[in-house]
Amino acid sequence: MWKSIGSLLHGDPVDIVEVERVRDLILYEGKEFKNKIIKFFVLLILASGIATYGLIGDSVAVIIGAMIIAPLMLPIMGLAYSISAGDSTAMKSSLILSMGGIIVAIAVGFFLTLPINFIFQPDNITQIMVRTSPRLLDLLAALVTGFAGAFAMSRRDISDTLPGVAIAISLVPPLANTGILLATFNYSLALGSFLLFMTNYFAILITGAVLFGIMGFSKVTLLERSLNAKRKGIAIVIISLIVIIFPLGYNGYNIYMDNNITQTVEEASNTWLVGSGYELTSVDVQSQNHTVIVRIIGNGELPPIQKLEDQVKGKIYGRNIKVEVIYSNSYLINT
């Protein structure tokens, strides 16, 4: 079955020439090692800088530009290929290079943000905040993208799709985001952003290794490879992926609960304000404080807040309701 799938995916059988082409593309070895390393880190630093300012500036277009030129996918795919082929030497070099790239990307985000960390608030920037709460859906998307990346790299006739794959994977922006959040002392958000990156990282590893194996690259190698090395590499990746699933599931559950609470409170608030001189502007669920903030605007006598609390009692999982009222020319808080 795997042979037929491999033939379907690759068309022509994998041979030594094709193995050499893929190794040259994704592994940092041989005569061009020094030039490849220099090119890798120069592009990575530039991509991280672009991503940092794109995130701070809340610019999707700039962030996409950083994704396209970022080279971090190559050593990760190199590690996936090495695991599939059981090449322990290439595994080590690809792992060291990818770890070095991770550190550099975070450092660029950190040091570029540090001098200006007082002029903005990360929680007011959409592109920063959307990269702080990864979910299981992000893992599923990364798994599919990992397949796409390995498939595009292993076939020279569709290599022009790599920029699209790079955009879909989104490796450097979460790392730059981690640096930004560390520089602004938002450590819990930084952890969430780094978790998003690690989700993509391990998803690419597992799917890339599987697809390289299906397409026959693990059977056609330049040297005899270690089966034990291959098994250990795959086991480490799978275990790491399983470990990541738990915080992703927890984050996903919290997001689901927050959405349900928001919808419940919005409906109750609109009912509570019927006939009054006020209207609802927003509902903000603050899980850390176990508080739901209801923001309203208007004039006149405020309906009793107890009525709102009675409507949501037992439906918001022990959260407290806090109503913030904006009158015509003043800002007051009623609790």
N, C-alpha and C positions, 0 to 999 in steps of 0.2 A: 504493500500500500504506500509506504513512504517513498519507494522508488518511483511509483507512478505520479505521486504528488510532486516529487522533485523534478520529474521530466516536464510536468505541466507548468511548473513555475519557471523553470530555466530554459526549456526548449532544447538546447544543445547540451550534451553531457559536459560536466565540469572536468577540465583537464588541467595539466600543470601550468599552462600559459594563463588560464583564467585564475587559478589560485595565486600566481605571482602578481597578476594585475590587482586583485583584491587586497593582497598583503601590502603591495606598494601604496595602495590608496589609504588604508586604514591603520597600518602599523608603522611605527617610527623606528626604522632599523636600516641597516645597509650604509652605502656610501653617502647618501643624502641625509643621513640622520641629523647632523648639525644644522643644515639649512632648514629641514622640516621643523626642528624644535624652535628655531628662531622665528620662523613664520608663524608657528602655532601660538607662541606667547605674544607676539606683536599683535596678531589678529584678535586674540583673546582679550588683551588689555584694551584695545580699541573698542571691541564689541561691549565689554563691560562698562567702559566709560559712556558709550552711547546709550546703553540700557539704563545706567544710573540717572543720567539727565533726562532721558525719556520718561522714566518712572516718576521722578520728582516733578517734571513738567506735565505729567498726566497725558502724555502724547502716545497714542497707540501706534501711529505711523513711525515714530522714532524707535519705539521698542521693536517693531517688526524689522526695521533696518538692522538693529543689533542682532536679532535672531538669525538673519540671513548670513551675516559675515562671521558669526561665532563658530569656531572650529571644534568646540568641545565634544560634539557628537562623534568625531573620528576616533579618539582614544577609547571612548566607551564602546563603540562598535568593534574596535580592535580587541578589546577585552572579551566581548561576546564571541567574536571569531576564534580567539585563542582558547576560550573555554570549549567551544564546539570541536576544535581540532586537537585539544589536549596538549597545547604548546605552553608548557610552564614558563619558559623564558619570556615569551611574548605576553603571557598573562601578567607577569611581574612588571614588565616595562610599561604596559598599557595602564595597569592599575596605578603605578607611581605617577605617570603623566596625567591621568585623569584627576588624581588626588591633588597634584600640584596645580592643575587648572582650576579646581574648586577653590583652593586657598587664594589664588591670585584674583579670581573673579570677585570673591567676597571682599578681599582687601581693597580692590579698586573702588567698589561701592562704598566701603567704609571711609577711606581716606578722601575721596571726592566729596562725600557728604559732610564730613566732620567740620570743615570751616564754615558751612552754611546751615548747620543743623538747627539754628535758632530762627530761621526765616520761614519755616513751614512746619505744619503738623501732619505727620503721615496718615493719621486717621481721617483727614479731610481729602485725601487723594485717592481716587477710585482705583487707579492702576496699581497702587501699592497695596491697598487693602484686599483686592481680589486675589492676591497671591499669598495670603496668610492663613487661609482655611481650606486646605486640600480635602477632597472627599474621595470616596470609593469610585465615583464617576471619573475623577481625574486619573485614577489608576487604570481603569478600563480604557480610557482614551489613550493613555501612554502605552499600554500593551499593544493596541492596534497600530499606533504610530511607530513603535519599535519594529513591528513586522514590516511596515512600509519602508522604514529606513534601511533595514537589512536587504530587503528585496531590491530597492533602488540601487544600492551600492554593489550588489552582486550581479547586476545586469547592466552592461554598458549601453544597451539600447534605450534605457529609460533613466539614465543618470541625470538628465535635465530636470527631473522632478525633485532632486535633492533640496533646492531652496524651499519648496513647499513643505517637505518633510521637516526641515530645520525650523520653519515657522510653527508647525504643529507641535514639535517636541518641546520647544521653549525651555532651554536649559540655562542660559546665561541670565535672563531676567530674574528668575527666582533667587539666584545667587547674589546678583547686584542688589536685589531687594533685601536680602538678608543683611548685607553690608550697610545699607541705608538705615535699616531698623536698629542695628547694633549701634550705629553712630548717633542715633536719636534716642538711645536708651530704652527702646521698646523690645525687650528681650523675649517676651513670650510670643510676640508677633514674628520676631526674627526666627524663632524656632519653628513656627508654623510655615514660614516661607521656605526654610531649609528642608522641612519635611516634604514640601511640594517638589523640590528638586530631587530629593532622594527617591520619591515615588517614580518620577520620570527615569531616573538613573537605573534603578533596579528593573523597571519594566522593560527598558531598552535592552538590558543585559539578558534577561530571561528569554524574551521573544527573539532577539537577535541570535542568540546561541541556538535556539530551537530551529529557526529558519535556515541558518547556515548549515545545520546538520541535515535538515530535510532536503536541501538543494544539493547535497553531496560534497560540500567542502570539507567535511570532517573525514571523508574517506580518501581524498586526494590531497596529500601533503608532500612537501619537499623532503621531510625527514620522518622517521618513525616517532610518533608522539606517544605520550604516556596516557594510557587509559585511566589510570588512577588520578592523574592530574585533571583530566576532563571531568571525572566523577566528582572530585572534590570541589572544582570550580562551580559546577552546576548545583551541587548541594548547598554551597555557601550562598549562591544567588537566590535559590528557592527559599532557604531559611530566612534570609534578609527580607525577602518580599513578604513572607508570611508575617514577620515581625512588624513590618510597616502597615499591614492591613488593619491591625488593631487601632492605632491612633487615627487612621483614616476613617474607620468605621465609627469611632467615637465622635470625630469632627462632623461626619455626615449626619449622625443622629442628632447632635446639638443643633445643626443648621435646620434639620427637619422640624425639631421641636420649636425653635425660634420662629420659623415661618408659620407654624400652626398657632402659636401664641399671638403673633402679630395679626393674623387674620381674625382670630377670636376677639381680640381687643378692639380692632378697627370696627368690626360689626357692632359690638356692644357700645362703643363710643358714639358712633353715628346715631344709634337708637337713643342713647342717653341725651344727646344734644338736640333732638327734634323739638322744635318750638322755642328754643332758646336763641339768643343772639350770637351764638358761637358756632364755629365749624372746626372740624378736625384737620390738622395740618400734617401730623406724622405720628407714628408709633415706633418707639425705639426699645427693643428688648436688650437689656444689659445683663447678660447671664452671670458675669462675675459678681455683680451686686445684687443678684436676684430681684431686680427691679424692672418694671415696664414703665417707661416714660410716655405719657400721652400729652402731646402738644396741641393746644387749641388756640384759636384767635377769635376775638369778637368783643362785644360790649354788653353791659346789662348784668342782671343777676345770674350767677353761676348755678346750674342745677346741683343738688346735693351730690357730692362725690360718693357718698355711701351707696347711692343707687347704681353707679357704675361698678363699684366693688361687688355689690350683690349679684350683678349680671354675670360677672366673670368668675365668681367664687367657684373653686373646684375645677376650673378649666385652664388655669394658667400655672399649674404645678407649683404652688407655693410662692409665686412671685408677688411682690408688693406693687401696687399701682401708685404712681406719682404723676400728678397733673401739673403741667406747666402752662400758664395762661399768659397770653400776650394781649394786653389791653391797647387802647388807641395810642397812647403816648408813653406807656410805662411797661415794664416787664416784671411780673410778680410770679412767685411760685406758691402754689397751694398744695398741701399734702393732706 
